Amino acid sequence: MSCVRESAEGTQPPTVGRRRRARGSLSSGEIVAAARDLAAQDGLARLSMPALARRLGCGVMSVYRYFDTKDDLLAALADQVMSDLHRQLPPAGDGPWRDELITYFTAYRDLMESFPAYREVVLYAPTFVIRAALTPAQLRRLDTGIGLLLRAGLPLADAAAVYNVCFNYTRSFVAFEHAARAAATTATAATATTTTATTTTATTVAGGAIEAGGVGAVAAAPASGRRLPADEYPQLSRLADIDGVLGVDERGFRLGLELLATGIAGRYGVAER
């Protein structure tokens, strides 16, 4: 992440006919709130000082009066998001460690799914920003998570390492889930656009129509529940729906956590309950 100021050249729209906000009407809190909205809407990677200035209706240098660099802004954003949303995570219970571990990381996934700004910060903010944003409440929750593995019987160093594996599994699953959903949305939009364009073109051809499979025809999406020939795919042909093999959903996430818990129990020779 760059630690220098982003150039504003060529990024600001003309100010003719556009009302600029009054001098002194901006605040660091308002800037961070706008950055949070932009990160949730467009993703953290597309958050920039010029885009933020446009959102706020001010000049880029006005933003820099409060935050010297984009990293400084990200640090403030991470601090606010982590502080606000981390409190919504439920405390770990006193049930069997396996059940509590699954519930613990499921809550993380649910929070990242429900709050895009939290997901963007947790998944894509630089590591040094995340570490700097850790609050006492977050550290206590981290301590509790490691405590679940100590309760299972793991040594402290191993408990910390296993916690890291489970946390990174959760982050990676959410990242893949989000990417898959975004790709599906893009594909759907592209198909709709192509369909509209094809229909428009077809109606302008007097007495003509685009034949199925011809130039301009829209490719059919793979049907859900499709079956494959047994002579070519002896295993896949036995499945009712092969899309489930490549899908990403809550059931797959939970299964992954259950497999991790089983692996933990087997590797360290501890009871699963």
C-alpha positions as a printed Julia matrix, in Angstrom:
273×3 Matrix{Float64}:
   0.0     0.0     0.0
   1.46    3.33   -0.97
   2.51    5.67    1.8
   2.66    8.71   -0.45
  -0.13   11.02   -1.44
  -2.13    9.98   -4.46
  -2.09   12.39   -7.37
  -5.29   14.3    -7.88
  -4.41   15.22  -11.44
  -7.08   14.23  -13.9
  -9.26   12.6   -11.28
 -11.54   15.41  -10.2
 -14.56   16.28  -12.37
 -15.02   19.89  -13.45
 -16.26   22.1   -10.66
 -18.34   24.31  -12.94
 -21.92   24.23  -11.7
 -20.95   22.08   -8.75
 -21.34   23.45   -5.25
 -18.26   22.93   -3.1
 -18.72   22.49    0.61
 -17.91   25.34    2.95
 -14.41   25.61    4.36
 -14.1    23.99    7.76
 -17.24   21.88    7.32
 -15.27   18.63    6.94
 -14.23   16.35    9.82
 -12.1    13.25   10.18
 -15.16   11.3    11.32
 -17.08   12.23    8.19
 -14.13   11.21    6.02
 -13.85    7.82    7.68
 -17.62    7.28    7.4
 -17.48    8.06    3.66
 -14.49    5.74    3.25
 -16.44    3.01    5.0
 -19.39    3.47    2.63
 -17.13    3.42   -0.44
 -15.3     0.29    0.74
 -18.62   -1.47    1.3
 -19.96   -0.35   -2.07
 -16.95   -0.67   -4.38
 -14.4    -2.69   -2.41
 -11.32   -1.61   -0.51
  -9.08   -1.95   -3.56
 -10.98    0.83   -5.33
 -10.94    3.21   -2.39
  -8.81    6.24   -3.26
  -8.36    9.75   -1.96
  -9.75   11.33   -5.18
 -12.81    9.06   -5.11
 -13.32    9.92   -1.46
 -13.07   13.65   -2.21
 -15.7    13.32   -4.92
 -17.96   11.51   -2.5
 -17.56   14.28    0.06
 -17.83   17.12   -2.45
 -14.46   18.6    -1.53
 -10.97   18.89   -2.94
  -8.46   16.09   -2.5
  -6.17   18.32   -0.46
  -8.98   18.82    2.03
  -8.88   15.09    2.76
  -5.09   15.2     3.11
  -5.4    17.87    5.79
  -6.81   15.16    8.03
  -4.92   12.09    6.75
  -1.38   12.44    5.45
  -1.48    9.17    3.5
  -3.95    6.55    2.4
  -2.43    4.16    4.93
  -3.33    6.62    7.69
  -6.91    6.64    6.41
  -7.01    2.83    6.24
  -5.73    2.64    9.82
  -8.56    4.91   11.0
 -11.1     2.96    8.94
  -9.9    -0.39   10.29
  -9.98    0.92   13.85
 -13.6     2.08   13.48
 -14.86   -0.99   11.62
 -13.15   -3.5    13.89
 -14.27   -1.68   17.03
 -17.88   -1.25   15.91
 -18.54   -4.67   14.46
 -16.37   -6.93   16.57
 -18.67   -6.34   19.51
 -21.42   -8.12   17.59
 -19.6   -11.44   17.75
 -21.14  -13.69   20.41
 -18.91  -14.86   23.27
 -17.61  -18.41   23.24
 -19.71  -20.76   25.33
 -18.71  -23.52   27.7
 -19.94  -26.4    25.53
 -17.77  -29.1    23.92
 -14.72  -27.5    22.29
 -15.56  -28.9    18.85
 -19.06  -27.37   18.82
 -17.83  -24.08   20.23
 -15.01  -23.87   17.67
 -17.45  -24.34   14.79
 -19.84  -21.75   16.27
 -16.96  -19.34   16.88
 -15.73  -19.27   13.27
 -19.22  -19.48   11.8
 -19.93  -16.2    13.6
 -16.89  -14.65   11.9
 -18.12  -15.75    8.5
 -21.65  -14.51    9.15
 -20.35  -11.11   10.23
 -18.21  -10.73    7.1
 -21.18  -11.76    4.96
 -23.53   -9.31    6.68
 -21.23   -6.29    6.75
 -19.28   -5.68    3.52
 -17.06   -3.01    5.13
 -15.92   -5.51    7.76
 -15.27   -8.13    5.09
 -13.22   -5.71    3.01
 -11.08   -4.66    5.96
 -10.52   -8.18    7.32
  -9.75   -9.68    3.91
  -7.92   -6.94    2.07
  -6.43   -4.37    4.44
  -2.64   -4.64    4.92
  -1.61   -6.86    7.81
   0.08   -4.01    9.68
  -3.19   -2.05    9.54
  -5.16   -4.96   11.01
  -2.64   -5.5    13.8
  -2.63   -1.82   14.68
  -6.43   -1.81   14.85
  -6.67   -4.63   17.41
  -8.6    -3.43   20.44
  -8.63   -4.95   23.93
 -12.04   -6.49   23.15
 -10.67   -8.13   20.01
  -7.61   -9.4    21.83
  -9.87  -10.91   24.49
 -11.86  -12.72   21.81
  -8.65  -13.99   20.24
  -7.58  -15.17   23.67
 -10.93  -16.95   24.07
 -10.54  -18.68   20.7
  -7.14  -20.02   21.63
  -8.65  -21.03   24.96
 -11.1   -23.32   23.15
  -8.16  -25.25   21.73
  -6.4   -25.32   25.09
  -9.6   -26.79   26.51
  -9.32  -29.54   23.9
  -5.89  -30.41   25.27
  -3.52  -28.73   22.8
  -0.27  -27.14   24.02
  -0.33  -23.33   23.9
   1.98  -22.96   20.87
  -0.02  -25.53   18.91
  -3.31  -23.95   19.97
  -2.14  -20.6    18.6
  -1.0   -22.18   15.32
  -4.25  -24.14   14.89
  -6.3   -21.03   15.63
  -4.43  -19.26   12.84
  -5.24  -22.11   10.43
  -8.95  -21.96   11.3
  -9.03  -18.17   11.0
  -7.29  -18.23    7.61
  -9.65  -20.98    6.42
 -12.59  -18.75    7.33
 -11.1   -15.7     5.61
 -10.2   -17.69    2.49
 -13.65  -19.26    2.24
 -15.36  -15.88    2.52
 -13.0   -14.37   -0.07
 -13.72  -17.19   -2.53
 -17.44  -17.04   -1.75
 -17.5   -13.3    -2.39
 -15.49  -13.63   -5.62
 -17.8   -16.38   -6.89
 -20.88  -14.32   -6.1
 -19.41  -11.25   -7.82
 -18.5   -13.31  -10.89
 -22.01  -14.76  -11.05
 -23.52  -11.28  -10.8
 -21.25  -10.0   -13.56
 -22.07  -12.98  -15.77
 -25.78  -12.51  -15.22
 -25.55   -8.82  -16.08
 -23.49   -9.59  -19.18
 -25.99  -12.22  -20.3
 -28.87   -9.81  -19.79
 -27.06   -7.13  -21.79
 -26.26   -9.56  -24.59
 -29.83  -10.81  -24.65
 -31.17   -7.27  -24.88
 -28.73   -6.37  -27.65
 -29.52   -9.53  -29.57
 -33.27   -8.96  -29.26
 -32.9    -5.37  -30.41
 -30.82   -6.4   -33.41
 -33.22   -9.18  -34.32
 -36.22   -6.9   -34.31
 -34.53   -4.51  -36.73
 -34.01   -7.21  -39.34
 -37.14   -7.18  -41.48
 -38.79  -10.55  -41.46
 -35.61  -12.09  -40.04
 -34.62  -13.75  -36.83
 -31.36  -15.03  -35.46
 -31.38  -18.77  -35.78
 -30.56  -20.84  -32.73
 -26.86  -21.48  -32.6
 -26.13  -18.86  -35.26
 -24.11  -15.67  -35.04
 -25.36  -13.52  -32.18
 -27.15  -16.34  -30.4
 -26.82  -16.29  -26.63
 -25.11  -19.34  -25.2
 -27.33  -21.26  -22.84
 -26.19  -21.39  -19.23
 -25.39  -24.84  -17.83
 -28.57  -26.33  -16.49
 -28.72  -26.99  -12.8
 -29.08  -30.66  -12.03
 -27.5   -31.72  -15.32
 -26.41  -35.36  -15.74
 -23.34  -36.62  -17.52
 -22.9   -39.78  -19.61
 -21.74  -42.71  -17.48
 -19.31  -44.05  -20.08
 -17.24  -40.84  -19.93
 -17.77  -39.82  -16.32
 -18.45  -42.96  -14.25
 -18.41  -41.14  -10.88
 -19.9   -37.76  -11.75
 -22.76  -39.42  -13.65
 -23.95  -40.96  -10.38
 -24.47  -37.56   -8.75
 -27.88  -35.94   -8.86
 -26.3   -32.51   -9.35
 -22.63  -32.07  -10.23
 -22.82  -28.33   -9.53
 -22.62  -29.2    -5.85
 -19.05  -30.44   -6.35
 -17.88  -26.98   -7.39
 -20.3   -24.88   -5.37
 -19.51  -22.69   -2.39
 -22.14  -22.26    0.31
 -22.82  -22.4     4.03
 -23.08  -26.19    4.04
 -19.62  -26.49    2.49
 -18.19  -24.01    4.97
 -19.53  -25.92    7.96
 -18.31  -29.22    6.53
 -14.84  -27.71    6.23
 -14.91  -26.65    9.88
 -16.07  -30.11   10.94
 -13.23  -31.7     8.98
 -10.76  -29.31   10.59
 -12.07  -30.2    14.04
 -11.81  -33.92   13.27
  -8.27  -33.41   11.99
  -7.31  -31.48   15.11
  -8.63  -34.27   17.32
  -6.78  -36.91   15.34
  -3.48  -35.08   15.08
  -3.26  -34.22   18.76
  -4.99  -37.31   20.09
  -7.75  -35.45   21.91
 -11.41  -36.25   22.35
 -13.75  -34.52   19.91
 -16.13  -33.61   22.74
